[in-house]
Amino acid sequence: MDMFHAVVLALVQGLTEFLPISSSAHLILVPVLTGWPDQGLAFDVAVHFGTLAAVVIYFREELSAMTRSWTRSLITRNPDDEAMLAWAVLLGTIPLGLAGLLLHNYVETVLRSPLVIATTTVVFGLLLGYADKAGAQTRCEYRLGAGRVAIIALSQVLALVPGTSRSGITITAGLMVGMERKAAARFSFLLSVPAIAMAGLYEITNLLEASEPVLWTDLLVGVLVSAVSAYVCIHYFLKLLDRVGMLPFVIYRVLLGVVLFALFL
């Protein structure tokens, strides 16, 4: 992998991780469509931690307040809104973690085909559009309740299938249970912190068992480019969300799916 490949792939990861269009699908498809060699596990780990750094830095004040309130609630047994949100993020991550441990090998070997990605891209894109139109959009992330958290948590398991989009399916579920667009997106991004961390740690364990050479310059570029592009993406996505809605992402997903069907059927 040369430096140009590293920059392009890091940009792809950074710009697609938090948009509802599936970063895993794009990272799979770019080498397939361009004929580039596989970027390797070490690079995947690097760009994942780049996007993790971006979301932690962007939401640093919220995460700090949630952590303090959650810790205090363990002593006082009287959780406030921030503590309840922290509990929602923690409990909302459990189904994804368990499913990832059980299904990771199956997903990596069976579900990475372009036709699977084409199908999930279209199906979950249309579902996102429906949720955006039909959802009540009256509830913030601090007023979810256990039932709504459970629905969003279970939906996140579907993100293991390439093309689904972790942010896309959790935003869809959030809209379906009545959340406002920005609230659904913010909760999705907060959920991404443990989700990306778990995925990155799992990949590190695999990397330690592998014998592939480590190209440190490529990894550093991958971390920096993915972190900066992801931070910018989060900022403008939240800024423009109420103005543009989900329709542009629905259209993009459907068009991408149609192109993939045309290429690989």
C-alpha positions in Angstrom: 0.0 0.0 0.0 1.4 3.4 -1.0 0.8 6.7 0.7 -2.0 7.7 -1.8 -3.9 4.5 -0.9 -3.4 5.2 2.8 -4.8 8.7 2.5 -7.8 7.7 0.4 -8.7 4.8 2.6 -8.3 6.9 5.8 -10.6 9.5 4.3 -13.1 6.9 3.4 -13.2 5.6 6.9 -13.3 9.0 8.5 -16.1 10.3 6.2 -18.3 7.2 6.3 -18.0 6.0 9.9 -20.5 8.4 11.3 -22.7 9.0 8.2 -25.5 6.5 7.7 -23.9 4.9 4.7 -21.6 2.1 6.2 -17.9 2.6 6.6 -17.2 -1.2 6.5 -18.9 -1.5 3.2 -16.9 1.3 1.7 -13.6 -0.1 3.0 -14.4 -3.5 1.5 -15.6 -2.0 -1.8 -12.7 0.5 -2.5 -10.1 -2.3 -3.0 -12.6 -4.4 -4.9 -13.5 -1.7 -7.3 -10.0 -0.2 -7.7 -8.0 -3.4 -7.8 -5.9 -2.2 -4.9 -4.3 -4.7 -2.6 -6.0 -5.3 0.8 -4.9 -2.6 3.2 -4.3 -5.2 6.0 -5.5 -5.6 9.5 -3.0 -3.1 11.1 -4.3 -0.3 8.9 -7.9 -1.1 9.7 -7.0 -0.9 13.4 -5.3 2.4 12.9 -8.2 4.1 11.1 -10.7 2.7 13.6 -8.8 4.3 16.5 -8.6 7.5 14.4 -12.4 7.7 14.3 -12.6 6.8 17.9 -10.3 9.7 18.8 -12.5 12.0 16.8 -15.8 11.1 18.5 -14.2 11.2 22.0 -12.7 14.6 21.3 -15.9 16.0 19.8 -18.1 14.8 22.7 -15.4 15.2 25.4 -17.6 17.5 27.5 -20.6 15.2 27.3 -18.6 12.1 28.0 -16.9 13.8 31.0 -20.2 14.8 32.5 -21.7 11.4 31.9 -18.7 9.7 33.5 -18.9 11.9 36.6 -22.6 11.5 37.0 -22.5 7.8 36.4 -19.8 7.3 39.0 -21.6 9.5 41.5 -24.9 7.6 40.9 -23.1 4.3 42.0 -22.7 5.9 45.4 -25.9 7.9 45.8 -28.2 5.5 43.9 -29.9 8.6 42.5 -29.0 8.9 38.8 -29.5 12.2 37.1 -30.0 12.7 33.3 -26.4 12.4 32.5 -26.0 9.2 34.5 -29.1 7.7 32.9 -27.7 8.5 29.5 -24.4 6.8 30.5 -26.4 3.7 31.6 -28.3 3.8 28.3 -25.0 3.8 26.3 -23.5 1.0 28.4 -26.5 -1.2 28.3 -27.1 -0.4 24.7 -23.7 -1.8 23.8 -24.1 -5.3 25.4 -26.1 -7.0 22.6 -23.5 -5.8 20.0 -20.6 -7.1 22.1 -22.2 -10.5 22.6 -23.3 -10.9 19.0 -19.8 -9.7 17.8 -18.1 -12.5 19.8 -20.5 -15.1 18.6 -20.9 -14.1 14.9 -17.6 -12.4 14.0 -16.1 -15.3 12.1 -19.3 -15.9 10.1 -19.6 -12.2 9.2 -16.0 -12.0 8.1 -16.1 -15.1 5.9 -19.7 -15.3 4.5 -21.2 -11.8 4.5 -18.5 -9.7 2.9 -19.6 -10.1 -0.7 -20.6 -7.1 -2.9 -24.1 -8.5 -3.4 -24.7 -8.7 0.4 -23.5 -5.1 0.7 -25.7 -4.1 -2.3 -28.8 -5.6 -0.6 -28.2 -4.2 2.8 -27.3 -0.8 1.4 -30.6 -0.5 -0.4 -32.9 -2.2 2.2 -31.6 -0.3 5.2 -31.4 2.9 3.2 -35.1 2.7 2.4 -35.8 1.9 6.0 -33.9 5.0 7.1 -36.0 7.1 4.7 -39.2 5.6 6.1 -38.1 6.2 9.7 -37.3 9.8 8.9 -40.7 10.4 7.4 -42.8 8.4 9.9 -41.0 9.0 13.2 -42.6 11.4 15.7 -39.3 13.2 16.3 -40.3 14.5 19.7 -38.0 12.8 22.2 -34.4 13.7 23.2 -31.6 11.3 24.2 -32.3 11.9 27.9 -35.9 10.6 27.7 -35.6 7.2 26.2 -36.5 4.6 28.8 -35.5 1.0 28.9 -37.7 -0.2 26.1 -36.5 2.3 23.6 -32.8 1.7 24.6 -33.4 -2.0 24.1 -34.8 -1.5 20.6 -31.8 0.7 19.6 -29.4 -1.8 21.2 -30.8 -4.8 19.3 -30.9 -2.9 16.1 -27.1 -2.2 16.5 -26.5 -5.9 16.2 -27.5 -5.7 12.5 -24.5 -3.4 11.9 -22.3 -6.5 12.0 -23.6 -7.2 8.5 -21.5 -5.1 6.0 -23.6 -2.4 4.2 -26.0 -2.0 7.1 -24.1 1.0 8.8 -23.9 1.1 12.5 -24.7 4.8 12.6 -27.4 4.3 10.0 -29.3 1.5 11.8 -29.1 3.1 15.2 -30.3 6.5 13.9 -33.1 4.6 12.1 -34.1 2.9 15.3 -33.9 6.1 17.2 -36.2 7.8 14.7 -38.6 4.9 14.8 -39.0 5.2 18.6 -39.7 8.9 18.3 -36.3 10.6 18.7 -35.5 13.9 17.1 -33.0 13.7 14.3 -30.1 15.4 16.2 -30.9 13.4 19.3 -30.9 10.1 17.4 -27.6 11.1 15.8 -26.0 12.2 19.1 -27.1 9.0 20.8 -25.7 7.0 17.9 -22.4 8.7 18.1 -22.2 8.2 21.9 -23.0 4.5 21.3 -20.1 4.4 18.8 -17.5 5.0 21.5 -17.7 1.6 23.2 -18.6 0.0 19.8 -15.5 1.2 18.0 -13.4 0.6 21.1 -14.5 -3.0 21.3 -14.0 -3.6 17.5 -10.5 -2.0 17.7 -9.5 -4.1 20.7 -10.7 -7.3 19.0 -8.7 -6.4 15.9 -5.6 -5.8 18.0 -5.9 -9.3 19.5 -6.0 -10.7 15.9 -3.1 -8.4 14.9 -0.9 -9.7 17.7 -1.4 -13.2 16.4 -0.6 -12.2 12.8 2.9 -11.9 11.3 2.3 -9.1 8.8 4.9 -6.3 8.7 3.9 -3.0 10.3 4.3 0.1 8.1 4.3 2.8 10.8 4.2 5.8 8.5 1.1 4.5 6.8 -0.5 3.8 10.2 0.3 7.3 11.4 -1.2 8.8 8.3 -4.3 6.6 8.7 -4.8 7.7 12.3 -4.4 11.4 11.6 -6.4 11.6 8.4 -9.3 9.4 9.6 -9.4 11.4 12.9 -9.5 14.8 11.3 -12.0 13.8 8.5 -14.3 12.1 11.1 -14.3 15.1 13.4 -15.2 17.4 10.5 -17.9 14.9 9.4 -19.5 14.8 12.8 -19.5 18.6 13.1 -21.2 19.3 9.7 -23.5 16.3 9.9 -25.0 17.5 13.1 -25.0 21.1 11.9 -26.8 20.4 8.6 -29.0 17.5 9.7 -32.2 19.3 10.4 -31.9 21.3 7.2 -31.2 18.3 4.8 -32.7 15.4 6.7 -31.9 11.8 5.7 -33.1 12.0 2.1 -29.6 12.6 0.6 -28.2 9.5 2.3 -31.2 7.4 1.3 -30.7 8.5 -2.3 -27.0 7.8 -2.1 -27.5 4.3 -0.6 -30.1 3.3 -3.2 -27.9 4.5 -6.1 -24.8 2.8 -4.7 -26.8 -0.4 -4.3 -28.1 -0.2 -7.9 -24.5 0.3 -9.2 -23.3 -2.7 -7.2 -26.1 -4.9 -8.5 -25.2 -3.9 -12.0 -21.5 -4.6 -11.5 -21.7 -7.9 -9.6 -25.0 -9.7 -10.6 
